[in-house]
């Protein structure tokens, strides 16, 4: 049974004469600690983007290198023809 934020706030607001029982205090603290922090979410986002960039470079790096090598070969052949004139 997951407690919503309204439920947690209601439990927190029940500080009458006796207050929360030790069990209720433990459960409120436990449920609040289960929420992800902003640092964890930011870290997961940065790691995901880094992994995607690494995979993209691994896949498309050789294609880019082959294309540049083909361009360099064409330039070298053109320079050879000009030098032969």
ABEGO torsion letter per residue (X at the ends): XBBBAAAAAAAAAABBAAEBBAAAAAAAAAAAAABBBAAAAAAAAAAAAAAAAAAAAAAAAAAAAAAAAAAAAAAAAAAAAAAAX
